[in-house]
Structures are given as C-alpha cells and as structure tokens.
Amino acid sequence: MDRKISFIIDGKKYNVTAHNEEQEQMYRRAAATINAKMESFSNSHPDRQRIEIMTLVALNESVRRFDLQNELESVKGEAGKLSQDLRDYLGSQEK
C-alpha cells in the first residue's frame, strides 16, 4: 500500500512515499526525533548555525546507530552461547 506522506523537519516540508503503515510511522517518529534533537542542540548551542546543528544531530544519531549495532551483535553472541549451552545440557541429559 504505497502512500504519499509529508512531514516537517526544522520548518521544511518533506514528501516521501511510505510502502506500508509501519514505514509511515517510522518516518513520522524519525521526523519527530530529529525535530526534538534539533531543538535540544539549538538550545544548548545557540551560537551554532542551523546546518551545524543538523550535522550534530546526524552525527549523534549515527553514533547511536553504531552503538545499537554493537549491542545487537553482543546480544546475538550471548544468545548463541546460551543456545549452545542448552543443547549441550539437553544432550548430556539424554545419555
């Protein structure tokens, strides 16, 4: 269900096509997050230009993404270890 949606980031309207309702909600949440971070960075760095604020927001979000990717990899590793421990345990119970 492709659907054209629009949202505002930093006072500018953007139009995109969302392929489903979940994607539409992600766009809207992302826009709201960016606007909140823009406001927060603007308040804490009033001497910075808007492009600098946007750059700081993009950098902050990228670092957060990499941090979450690292955390996900760690959780996957732990899940794999626990799965192997469970298989080992169940295998020892069958003998």
C-alpha positions as CSV (number, residue, x, y, z in Angstrom):
1,M,0.0,0.0,0.0
2,D,2.2,2.8,-1.2
3,R,1.1,6.1,0.3
4,K,2.5,9.6,-0.1
5,I,3.0,11.3,3.2
6,S,4.6,14.5,4.3
7,F,6.2,15.8,7.5
8,I,8.1,18.8,8.6
9,I,11.7,18.8,9.8
10,D,13.2,22.1,11.0
11,G,10.4,24.0,9.4
12,K,10.8,22.5,6.0
13,K,8.1,20.2,4.5
14,Y,9.3,16.8,3.1
15,N,7.2,14.5,0.9
16,V,8.0,10.7,0.7
17,T,6.3,7.5,-0.2
18,A,5.7,5.1,2.6
19,H,5.3,1.5,1.4
20,N,3.2,0.4,4.5
21,E,1.8,1.8,7.7
22,E,4.8,0.6,9.7
23,Q,7.2,2.6,7.4
24,E,4.9,5.6,7.6
25,Q,5.1,5.5,11.4
26,M,8.9,5.1,11.3
27,Y,9.2,8.2,9.1
28,R,6.9,10.2,11.4
29,R,8.8,9.1,14.6
30,A,12.1,9.8,12.9
31,A,11.0,13.3,12.0
32,A,9.7,14.0,15.5
33,T,13.0,12.7,17.0
34,I,15.1,14.9,14.6
35,N,13.0,17.9,15.5
36,A,13.3,17.3,19.2
37,K,17.1,16.8,18.9
38,M,17.4,19.9,16.7
39,E,15.6,21.9,19.4
40,S,17.7,20.4,22.2
41,F,21.0,21.1,20.3
42,S,19.8,24.6,19.3
43,N,19.1,25.4,23.0
44,S,22.5,24.1,24.1
45,H,24.5,25.6,21.2
46,P,22.7,28.9,20.4
47,D,25.8,30.2,18.7
48,R,25.7,27.5,16.0
49,Q,24.2,27.8,12.6
50,R,21.3,25.5,11.6
51,I,23.5,23.4,9.3
52,E,25.9,22.8,12.2
53,I,23.0,21.8,14.4
54,M,21.7,19.4,11.7
55,T,25.3,18.0,11.4
56,L,25.5,17.4,15.1
57,V,22.1,15.7,15.1
58,A,23.2,13.4,12.2
59,L,26.4,12.6,14.0
60,N,24.6,11.9,17.2
61,E,22.1,9.6,15.5
62,S,24.9,7.8,13.6
63,V,26.9,7.1,16.8
64,R,23.7,5.9,18.4
65,R,23.0,3.5,15.5
66,F,26.6,2.1,15.7
67,D,26.2,1.6,19.4
68,L,22.9,-0.3,18.9
69,Q,24.5,-2.4,16.2
70,N,27.4,-3.3,18.6
71,E,24.9,-4.1,21.4
72,L,22.8,-6.3,19.0
73,E,25.9,-8.2,18.0
74,S,26.8,-8.8,21.6
75,V,23.3,-10.0,22.4
76,K,23.4,-12.3,19.3
77,G,26.7,-13.7,20.6
78,E,25.3,-14.3,24.0
79,A,22.1,-15.9,22.6
80,G,24.3,-18.2,20.5
81,K,26.3,-19.2,23.6
82,L,23.2,-19.8,25.7
83,S,21.7,-21.9,22.8
84,Q,24.8,-24.0,22.6
85,D,24.9,-24.4,26.4
86,L,21.2,-25.6,26.3
87,R,22.0,-28.1,23.5
88,D,25.0,-29.4,25.5
89,Y,22.9,-29.7,28.6
90,L,20.0,-31.4,26.9
91,G,22.4,-33.7,25.1
92,S,24.0,-34.7,28.4
93,Q,20.6,-35.5,29.9
94,E,19.7,-37.9,27.1
95,K,22.8,-40.1,27.9
